[in-house]
Amino acid sequence: MVNIKILKGKIMIKKIIMLVLFSIISLFAKENDMSIYDFNVKTIDGKEISMSQYKGKVLLIVNVASKCGFTNQYEGLEKLFAKYKDKDFMVLGFPSNQFGGQEPGTNEEIKQFCSLTYEVKFDMFSKVDVNGENQAPIYKFLKEQKAGILGTEDIKWNFTKFLVDKNGKVIDRYGSATSPSSIEADILPLL
């Protein structure tokens, strides 16, 4: 009788352990199944939108800044957008003030700067952190999908770019010094 109780107890413990392991594996599987379309972001005007509205489009996602040595890349980004927007291509600009304080303005000031200085028509979003404890979830995801130089995840400077295909797969990551025009050859086959 005692042996049966011990046996039943061992079986119950094994079932509990299996259930816990299955739950943990399920959590990791869900995390790995995430897509760029699972995120919500705030536009530069403060409206929350789902990234799912970009399904079926090729995306170039860029952390931008108004007072950076690479700020003139706004011009190249706008040219790419204007050239391919009718072929389901979008540029998404995410201002960040994490690198040398080069994006100190409010969202309204950033919007005005981009519009008046570079006539930006591509979608711009609210200022975010792209690294660290307060990083935007979409940037955590992008960095996990495509690491930077030597396998590091952190973004090193303003105007780091992520190329995403029409299915939401992160295809490539480009450093700040990579000009928008030099990415065009990588964009074309995805259109």
N, C-alpha and C positions, 0 to 999 in steps of 0.2 A: 504494500500500500504506500509506504514511504517512497519507494523507488519510482512509483507511478507519478506521485506529486513532484518529485525532483525532475523527472523526465518532462512532465507537462510544463514546469517552470522554465526549463532550458529551452524548450520549443517556443514558449512565449517570448523569452528574451531574444532568441534568434529572429522571431517575427518582428519584434520591435526594432532591432538593429537593422534588419532589411528595409523596414519602412522608413527609418531615418535616412539610410543611405540612398534609397530611391528618391526621397524628397530633396536631398542635397543635389543629386545628379540632375533632377528635374529643374532645379533653380539655375544651375550652371547651363543647362541646355537652353533654357529660355533666354538667358543673358547672351549666349552666343548666337541665338536666332534673331537678335535685334537688327533692325534696319534703320537707315537714315530717316525713313518715313515714320518711325515710331516716336520722333521727337516733336515737341512744340517749342516754338521760338517766338520772341517778341519783335515785331517790326520796329523800325526807327520811330514810328508814331505811337508805340506802346501797345499795339493790338497783338494779342496772342494768336498765332496761326499754327496749323499742323504742317510739318514738312511733307505730309502726304500730298499736298497740293502740287508738289513738284514731280510726282510720279510720271514716268515716261519722258523726262527731260534730262539732258546732260547738264551737270552742275559744276561750276568752278566756285568753290567756297574759299573766301579769303578773309584773313584778319587784317583790317585796314587801320590807318592812322593819318591824321591831317598834317602833322608836323614832323614827318619822317623823311629821311633821305630818299626813300622809295615811294613817297606820296605821288610822284608823277606817274606811277603805274596805274593810277585811276584812269588816266587817258587811254592806256592800252587795254585795260579791262573794259572800258566803255566801248572802244572800237570793236573788240571781240564780241561783246554783247550785241551791238548794233548789227554786226555782220551776220550773226548766226541765230538771233532770237527767233526768226521765223522758221528755223529748223530745230526747234525745241531745245535751245541752249539758253541757260541762265547763269548769270554771275550773281552770287550772294555775298554781300559785304557785311562783315561783323566787326565794328570798331572795337578796339581794345586799347586801354591805357597802361598796359603792363610793361611796356618796353620804353624806358626813358621818359615816361610821362608824356608821350608824344600824341596822345588823344585826350587832352584835358577838358574839352568842351562838353556841353550837354548834348543830348540826342538832337535837339532842335538846332543847335549851333553846327553840329556835324552835318546834318541834313542840308542846311543852308550853304555851308562851305562846299560840299560835294556838288550841289546843284549850280551854284554861281561860278565856281572855279573850274569844274570839269564837266558840267552838264550831265551828271550821272543820272541815268534812267534805270539802271539795274536795281534790283531789290536790295535795300539796306535794312539793317536790323539794329536793335538796341545794343548799346555798349555792353560787352561781356568780358569776363576773364577767360583766357584760353589755356591757362596753366594754373596749377595750385589747388588749394582746398576749395576755392569758390569757382572753379572752372565751370563753364556752361556744359551741361551734359552732352550736347551735340559735339563739343570739342573733345571731350573725353573719348567718345565713340570714334571720332575721326582719327585721333592719335593711336587708338588701339588697333584700328584697321590698317593704318600705314605709319610705321615708325619713321623717324627722321634719320639723319646721318648717323652711322655707326649703331643703328638700332635704338637710339634714344627716342623717347616719346615726346618730351617737352618741345614746345614751339620755341625757336630761338629768337625770333624777331618779328616785326610787322611784315605783312604781305607774304606770309606763308600761304601756299595754295593747295587745295585738295581737289582733285578731279574725280567726279562721281558719274558713273554711267547711267543709262536710262532705267536700269533695274535697281538702282540704289547702291551698287557695289562701288566702294572706294578703289579707284584704279591706280592713282598715283598721288604723290606728295611732292611739292616743289618748294625750295627755299626762297627767301626774300629776293635774292639776286636774280632769280629766274624771271625774265620778262614775260608778260602776258603773250606777246607775239611768238615767243619761242615755244609756247605750249600749244599753239594752234595746230601743229602737225599731229599732236596726240588727241586733240578734240575731234578732228575731222572723221576718223574712222568710227567714232562713237555716235555720230549724228544719224 
